[in-house]
Amino acid sequence: MPEKMPQLIEQEPFPPMSASLMAYHSELDLRILVADDGSVEKAEIMNPSGDAAWDELADSRMKLWKFSPAIHDGKPVTMWINFHAHVKCEIPVYIGLAEIVCATATVADSVYTLLRAGEAFDALASNFSISKSKQNHGDLGQVDISRYGEKVRHVLKSLDENEYTEPLALGDHFVIFKRLAADVRFE
């Protein structure tokens, strides 16, 4: 048994369900093969909805999910997990976001201190982020925040334009998000 189980970090929402399908199949039992890099190698719906097209779309969305990998003997490993999901009908909420992803809490706290001292978010993202978004100064563009867990969604919804979060634990990393003004993008 690994010392650390995979944790869901980011998910693509399931496709919309018809009302009749939702009445009977809003709870899904899933079997997911999480790779040692946190990506989803395979996903299976253990209790199919009865709508093959919906099940196929759901499967393709699950393959876009991101997890923190399982850790065994101090190393990331590939592992099958059982996962229970509740399908909800929610209106997508898109907001302009930028991020700084840090490998450790110590680095994230230091970056946060620099932000509070007036340093520019885009410059800090370029210098400290370990995410691919650092090439765009942390700019993620318009993001449907339903892709994040409930705690992160709640924090992001409460941000005003140009405000940023405290460092948030997201899997094995720590993220500082900034809500961008609707018409502002880092160049």
C-alpha positions as CSV (number, residue, x, y, z in Angstrom):
1,M,0.0,0.0,0.0
2,P,1.5,3.4,-0.9
3,E,2.2,5.9,1.8
4,K,0.3,8.6,-0.2
5,M,-2.7,8.0,-2.3
6,P,-3.5,10.0,-5.5
7,Q,-5.5,13.2,-4.9
8,L,-7.7,14.8,-7.5
9,I,-6.3,18.2,-8.4
10,E,-8.1,19.3,-11.5
11,Q,-11.0,17.9,-13.5
12,E,-12.8,18.5,-16.7
13,P,-16.5,18.6,-15.9
14,F,-18.7,15.7,-17.1
15,P,-20.8,16.4,-20.1
16,P,-24.4,17.5,-19.5
17,M,-26.9,14.8,-18.8
18,S,-30.5,14.7,-19.9
19,A,-33.0,15.1,-17.0
20,S,-34.1,11.5,-17.4
21,L,-30.6,10.2,-17.3
22,M,-29.7,12.5,-14.3
23,A,-32.6,11.1,-12.3
24,Y,-31.1,7.6,-12.3
25,H,-27.4,8.0,-12.9
26,S,-26.1,11.1,-11.1
27,E,-23.8,8.9,-8.9
28,L,-20.9,7.2,-10.7
29,D,-18.4,4.6,-9.5
30,L,-15.2,5.0,-11.4
31,R,-12.0,3.0,-11.7
32,I,-9.1,5.2,-12.7
33,L,-5.5,4.3,-13.6
34,V,-3.4,7.3,-12.3
35,A,0.1,7.4,-13.9
36,D,3.2,8.3,-11.9
37,D,3.0,11.8,-13.3
38,G,-0.6,12.3,-12.1
39,S,-2.2,11.9,-15.6
40,V,-5.1,9.5,-16.2
41,E,-4.0,6.5,-18.3
42,K,-7.3,4.7,-18.3
43,A,-10.7,5.4,-16.8
44,E,-13.7,3.0,-16.5
45,I,-17.3,3.8,-15.5
46,M,-18.2,0.8,-13.3
47,N,-21.9,1.6,-13.4
48,P,-22.5,2.8,-17.0
49,S,-25.3,5.3,-17.5
50,G,-27.0,3.3,-20.3
51,D,-26.2,6.1,-22.8
52,A,-23.1,4.9,-24.7
53,A,-22.5,8.3,-26.2
54,W,-22.6,10.0,-22.8
55,D,-20.4,7.3,-21.3
56,E,-17.8,7.8,-24.1
57,L,-17.8,11.6,-23.6
58,A,-17.4,11.2,-19.8
59,D,-14.5,8.8,-20.4
60,S,-12.7,11.2,-22.6
61,R,-13.2,14.0,-20.0
62,M,-11.9,11.8,-17.2
63,K,-8.7,11.2,-19.2
64,L,-8.0,15.0,-18.9
65,W,-8.2,14.9,-15.1
66,K,-5.0,15.6,-13.1
67,F,-4.1,13.9,-9.8
68,S,-1.2,14.1,-7.5
69,P,0.5,10.6,-8.0
70,A,0.5,7.8,-5.5
71,I,3.8,7.7,-3.6
72,H,5.4,4.4,-2.7
73,D,8.9,4.1,-1.1
74,G,9.3,7.9,-1.7
75,K,8.7,7.6,-5.4
76,P,5.7,8.4,-7.6
77,V,4.0,5.2,-8.9
78,T,1.2,4.3,-11.3
79,M,-1.9,3.0,-9.4
80,W,-5.5,2.0,-10.0
81,I,-8.0,3.8,-7.7
82,N,-11.7,3.5,-7.1
83,F,-13.4,6.9,-7.3
84,H,-17.0,7.9,-6.5
85,A,-18.3,10.9,-8.5
86,H,-21.5,12.9,-8.2
87,V,-22.7,14.4,-11.5
88,K,-24.2,17.9,-11.0
89,C,-25.7,20.3,-13.4
90,E,-23.9,23.6,-12.8
91,I,-23.7,26.7,-14.9
92,P,-20.0,27.1,-15.8
93,V,-18.3,30.1,-14.2
94,Y,-15.5,31.5,-16.3
95,I,-13.0,34.0,-14.9
96,G,-9.7,35.3,-16.1
97,L,-7.0,33.7,-14.0
98,A,-3.3,33.7,-13.6
99,E,-1.3,31.3,-11.4
100,I,2.0,30.9,-9.7
101,V,2.6,27.2,-9.0
102,C,5.3,26.4,-6.4
103,A,6.9,23.1,-5.5
104,T,7.0,23.7,-1.8
105,A,5.1,25.7,0.8
106,T,8.3,27.6,1.7
107,V,8.7,28.9,-1.9
108,A,5.0,29.7,-2.1
109,D,5.1,31.7,1.2
110,S,8.2,33.6,0.0
111,V,6.4,34.5,-3.3
112,Y,3.3,35.5,-1.4
113,T,5.4,37.8,0.8
114,L,6.9,39.4,-2.3
115,L,3.4,39.9,-3.8
116,R,2.3,41.6,-0.6
117,A,5.4,43.8,-0.7
118,G,4.3,45.1,-4.2
119,E,6.2,42.8,-6.6
120,A,4.5,42.3,-9.9
121,F,2.5,39.0,-10.2
122,D,3.6,38.4,-13.8
123,A,7.3,38.8,-13.0
124,L,7.0,36.5,-10.1
125,A,5.1,33.9,-12.2
126,S,7.9,34.0,-14.8
127,N,10.6,33.7,-12.2
128,F,9.2,31.2,-9.7
129,S,6.4,29.2,-11.2
130,I,7.0,25.5,-12.1
131,S,3.9,25.5,-14.4
132,K,3.9,25.7,-18.2
133,S,1.9,28.9,-17.7
134,K,5.1,30.7,-16.7
135,Q,5.8,31.2,-20.4
136,N,2.7,33.4,-20.4
137,H,3.6,35.1,-17.1
138,G,1.1,32.8,-15.3
139,D,-1.9,33.8,-17.5
140,L,-4.4,30.9,-17.9
141,G,-6.9,33.0,-19.8
142,Q,-10.6,32.4,-19.1
143,V,-11.0,29.3,-16.9
144,D,-14.1,27.4,-15.9
145,I,-13.5,27.2,-12.2
146,S,-15.7,24.1,-11.8
147,R,-12.5,22.2,-12.9
148,Y,-11.2,22.8,-9.4
149,G,-12.3,21.3,-6.1
150,E,-15.0,22.9,-4.0
151,K,-12.6,24.6,-1.6
152,V,-10.6,26.2,-4.4
153,R,-13.8,27.2,-6.3
154,H,-15.1,28.9,-3.3
155,V,-11.9,31.0,-2.8
156,L,-11.7,31.9,-6.5
157,K,-15.4,33.0,-6.6
158,S,-14.7,35.3,-3.7
159,L,-11.8,37.1,-5.4
160,D,-12.3,40.6,-6.9
161,E,-10.5,41.6,-10.0
162,N,-6.7,41.9,-9.5
163,E,-6.8,40.2,-6.1
164,Y,-4.8,37.1,-5.5
165,T,-5.1,34.2,-3.1
166,E,-2.9,33.1,-0.3
167,P,-1.0,29.9,-1.3
168,L,-3.4,27.0,-1.7
169,A,-2.4,23.4,-1.5
170,L,-3.2,21.7,-4.7
171,G,-2.0,18.1,-4.7
172,D,1.8,18.2,-4.0
173,H,2.1,21.8,-5.1
174,F,1.1,25.2,-3.8
175,V,-0.7,27.7,-6.0
176,I,-1.3,31.4,-5.8
177,F,-4.1,32.5,-8.2
178,K,-4.8,36.0,-9.3
179,R,-8.2,37.0,-10.8
180,L,-7.5,39.1,-13.8
181,A,-9.6,42.0,-15.0
182,A,-11.8,40.9,-17.9
183,D,-9.8,42.9,-20.5
184,V,-6.3,42.5,-19.0
185,R,-3.8,39.9,-20.2
186,F,-0.1,39.8,-19.5
187,E,2.1,40.4,-22.5
